[in-house]
């Protein structure tokens, strides 16, 4: 265990899974980790989460925000959750507001955190979260919450989302179309309308349109100047 910990970068958080410790050995491992804490080799962040302190000329550095959050987003080295809500929309350039409490989305894991500088509420993701799709799911969450994004009108959000979608490569666009089908109609309609507005010929757009009920009008208060293709996707 000592050798494995010494190989880890300073400032990186880790838990029992990262050290490849079997569950039947947790009790013994806990005693070893307690001894390593007393030696100052590692420090505890929360139950089962530790880090190697980084020493600088200005003193000891604590793990950054991303590292504090990392143990809650992964299991056995695989991503099972992602950050969503206002804090994500801030990073996407949709709002300047910061979130006092963040949201963690996962399909099967409920992540609630209530620490001094890290507070989070659990929300259910629309698909199983993986290393490949988590960014796509976060972007689709922004489409879903388009009317709830703080300090951002629907029109402003559409402009920003259109700019983001425009920069997606072919593989990323295919992922967007694939997972949009798992989201509510307003998401499917907005994704389709924006892609059509951008002149995209990506496979899957027609499938997205066929998934919508033409008798159901999606009321978002969007102007035609903001989204010229809105009527093709039953958006008002």
C-alpha positions as CSV (number, residue, x, y, z in Angstrom):
1,X,0.0,0.0,0.0
2,X,2.8,2.4,0.9
3,X,4.5,1.7,-2.5
4,X,1.2,2.3,-4.4
5,X,0.6,5.5,-2.6
6,X,4.1,6.8,-3.2
7,X,3.5,6.3,-6.9
8,X,0.4,8.5,-6.9
9,X,0.8,12.2,-7.8
10,X,0.7,14.8,-5.0
11,X,-2.7,16.4,-4.6
12,X,-4.6,13.6,-6.2
13,X,-7.4,12.1,-4.1
14,X,-7.7,8.3,-3.8
15,X,-9.7,5.7,-2.1
16,X,-9.7,1.9,-1.5
17,X,-10.5,1.2,-5.1
18,X,-7.6,3.2,-6.4
19,X,-5.3,1.2,-4.2
20,X,-6.8,-2.1,-5.5
21,X,-7.8,-3.2,-2.0
22,X,-10.3,-6.1,-1.8
23,X,-13.3,-5.4,0.4
24,X,-12.4,-8.3,2.8
25,X,-9.1,-6.4,3.5
26,X,-10.7,-3.0,4.3
27,X,-10.3,-3.4,8.0
28,X,-6.6,-4.1,7.8
29,X,-6.1,-1.4,5.1
30,X,-7.9,1.1,7.4
31,X,-5.3,0.5,10.1
32,X,-2.4,0.9,7.6
33,X,-3.9,4.2,6.3
34,X,-4.3,5.5,9.8
35,X,-0.6,4.8,10.4
36,X,0.3,6.6,7.2
37,X,-1.8,9.6,8.3
38,X,0.2,9.8,11.6
39,X,3.4,9.7,9.6
40,X,2.2,12.6,7.5
41,X,2.5,10.7,4.2
42,X,-1.3,11.1,3.5
43,X,-4.2,13.2,4.8
44,X,-7.9,12.4,5.0
45,X,-10.5,14.3,3.0
46,X,-13.5,12.3,4.1
47,X,-14.5,8.8,5.0
48,X,-12.4,6.5,2.7
49,X,-10.9,9.4,0.7
50,X,-7.3,10.5,1.2
51,X,-4.6,12.5,-0.6
52,X,-0.8,13.0,-0.6
53,X,-0.2,16.6,0.5
54,X,1.8,18.7,-1.9
55,X,4.5,20.9,-0.3
56,X,5.4,24.2,-1.8
57,X,7.4,27.3,-0.8
58,X,4.1,28.8,0.3
59,X,3.2,25.8,2.4
60,X,1.0,22.7,2.0
61,X,-1.5,22.7,-0.8
62,X,-4.9,20.9,-0.5
63,X,-6.5,19.1,-3.4
64,X,-8.3,21.4,-5.9
65,X,-12.0,21.3,-6.5
66,X,-11.8,18.7,-9.3
67,X,-9.8,16.3,-7.2
68,X,-12.2,16.7,-4.2
69,X,-15.1,15.8,-6.4
70,X,-13.4,13.0,-8.3
71,X,-14.0,10.1,-5.8
72,X,-17.7,10.7,-6.0
73,X,-17.8,10.5,-9.8
74,X,-15.9,7.2,-10.2
75,X,-16.2,3.6,-9.0
76,X,-13.5,1.1,-9.6
77,X,-11.8,3.5,-11.9
78,X,-14.9,4.0,-14.1
79,X,-17.0,7.1,-14.3
80,X,-20.5,6.6,-13.0
81,X,-21.6,10.3,-12.4
82,X,-21.0,13.8,-13.6
83,X,-21.5,17.4,-12.4
84,X,-24.6,19.1,-13.8
85,X,-26.8,22.1,-13.1
86,X,-25.8,25.8,-12.6
87,X,-22.1,25.0,-12.0
88,X,-21.8,23.1,-15.3
89,X,-23.8,25.8,-17.2
90,X,-21.4,28.4,-15.9
91,X,-18.5,26.5,-17.4
92,X,-20.4,26.1,-20.7
93,X,-20.8,29.9,-20.8
94,X,-24.5,29.9,-20.3
95,X,-24.5,31.9,-17.0
96,X,-22.2,33.9,-14.9
97,X,-23.8,32.7,-11.7
98,X,-22.1,30.2,-9.4
99,X,-23.9,27.5,-7.5
100,X,-23.7,27.2,-3.7
101,X,-24.7,23.6,-4.0
102,X,-23.8,21.6,-7.1
103,X,-25.7,18.7,-8.7
104,X,-24.3,15.2,-9.3
105,X,-26.1,13.1,-11.9
106,X,-25.9,9.3,-12.0
107,X,-28.1,6.5,-13.2
108,X,-27.7,4.2,-10.2
109,X,-25.7,6.0,-7.6
110,X,-27.0,8.8,-5.3
111,X,-24.3,11.3,-4.6
112,X,-25.1,13.7,-1.7
113,X,-22.2,15.7,-0.3
114,X,-22.3,18.0,2.7
115,X,-18.8,19.0,3.4
116,X,-17.4,22.5,4.3
117,X,-16.4,23.5,0.8
118,X,-18.2,20.8,-1.2
119,X,-22.0,20.5,-1.1
120,X,-23.9,18.5,-3.7
121,X,-27.4,17.0,-4.3
122,X,-28.1,13.9,-6.3
123,X,-30.1,13.9,-9.5
124,X,-30.9,11.0,-11.8
125,X,-29.2,10.9,-15.2
126,X,-31.2,10.0,-18.3
127,X,-28.7,7.3,-19.3
128,X,-25.9,5.2,-17.7
129,X,-22.9,7.5,-17.3
130,X,-19.6,6.4,-18.9
131,X,-16.2,7.9,-19.7
132,X,-17.4,8.4,-23.2
133,X,-20.9,10.0,-22.8
134,X,-20.8,12.2,-19.7
135,X,-20.0,15.4,-21.5
136,X,-22.8,14.8,-24.0
137,X,-25.3,14.2,-21.2
138,X,-24.2,17.4,-19.5
139,X,-24.8,19.3,-22.7
140,X,-28.2,17.7,-23.1
141,X,-29.0,18.7,-19.5
142,X,-28.5,22.3,-20.6
143,X,-31.1,21.9,-23.4
144,X,-33.5,20.3,-20.8
145,X,-33.1,23.2,-18.4
146,X,-33.0,26.0,-21.0
147,X,-35.8,27.9,-19.2
148,X,-34.3,27.5,-15.8
149,X,-30.7,28.7,-16.4
150,X,-30.0,31.7,-14.1
151,X,-29.5,35.1,-15.8
152,X,-29.9,33.7,-19.2
153,X,-32.9,34.1,-21.5
154,X,-34.0,31.3,-23.8
155,X,-32.8,33.3,-26.8
156,X,-29.4,33.8,-25.3
157,X,-29.2,30.1,-24.3
158,X,-30.0,29.1,-27.9
159,X,-27.3,31.3,-29.3
160,X,-24.7,29.8,-26.9
161,X,-25.9,26.2,-27.4
162,X,-25.8,26.7,-31.2
163,X,-22.2,27.8,-30.9
164,X,-21.3,24.8,-28.8
165,X,-23.0,22.3,-31.2
166,X,-21.4,24.0,-34.2
167,X,-18.0,23.0,-32.8
168,X,-18.8,19.3,-32.3
169,X,-17.1,16.9,-34.5
170,X,-19.0,14.1,-36.4
171,X,-18.6,11.6,-33.6
172,X,-19.8,14.0,-30.9
173,X,-22.8,15.0,-33.0
174,X,-23.7,11.4,-33.4
175,X,-23.5,11.0,-29.6
176,X,-25.7,14.1,-29.1
177,X,-28.4,12.6,-31.4
178,X,-28.2,9.2,-29.9
179,X,-28.7,10.3,-26.3
180,X,-31.1,13.1,-27.1
181,X,-33.6,10.3,-27.8
182,X,-33.6,9.5,-24.1
183,X,-34.6,13.0,-23.1
184,X,-38.0,14.8,-23.1
185,X,-39.5,16.1,-26.3
186,X,-38.3,19.7,-25.8
187,X,-34.7,18.5,-25.8
188,X,-35.2,16.4,-28.9
189,X,-36.9,19.3,-30.7
190,X,-34.3,21.9,-29.7
191,X,-31.4,19.6,-30.7
192,X,-33.0,18.9,-34.0
193,X,-33.9,22.5,-34.7
194,X,-30.4,23.8,-33.9
195,X,-28.7,21.1,-36.0
196,X,-31.1,21.9,-38.9
197,X,-30.4,25.6,-38.5
198,X,-26.7,24.8,-38.8
199,X,-27.3,22.9,-42.0
200,X,-26.2,19.6,-40.5
201,X,-26.7,16.5,-42.5
202,X,-25.9,14.1,-39.7
203,X,-27.6,10.8,-39.7
204,X,-30.2,10.5,-37.0
205,X,-31.9,13.9,-37.4
206,X,-34.9,12.4,-39.1
207,X,-35.2,9.7,-36.4
208,X,-35.2,12.5,-33.8
209,X,-38.0,14.3,-35.7
210,X,-40.0,11.1,-36.0
211,X,-39.9,10.7,-32.2
212,X,-41.9,13.9,-31.8
213,X,-45.7,14.1,-31.7
214,X,-46.7,16.7,-34.3
215,X,-49.8,17.5,-32.2
216,X,-47.7,18.5,-29.2
217,X,-46.5,22.1,-29.3
218,X,-43.3,22.8,-27.3
219,X,-43.8,26.3,-25.8
220,X,-40.4,28.0,-25.1
221,X,-41.2,31.5,-26.1
222,X,-38.6,31.4,-28.9
223,X,-38.5,34.1,-31.6
224,X,-38.1,33.1,-35.3
225,X,-35.1,35.4,-35.5
226,X,-33.5,33.4,-32.7
227,X,-34.3,30.0,-34.2
228,X,-35.5,30.1,-37.8
229,X,-36.2,26.4,-37.9
230,X,-38.4,26.3,-34.8
231,X,-41.7,25.7,-36.6
232,X,-40.3,22.6,-38.4
233,X,-39.8,21.1,-34.9
234,X,-43.1,22.2,-33.3
235,X,-41.5,24.9,-31.2
236,X,-43.2,28.1,-30.2
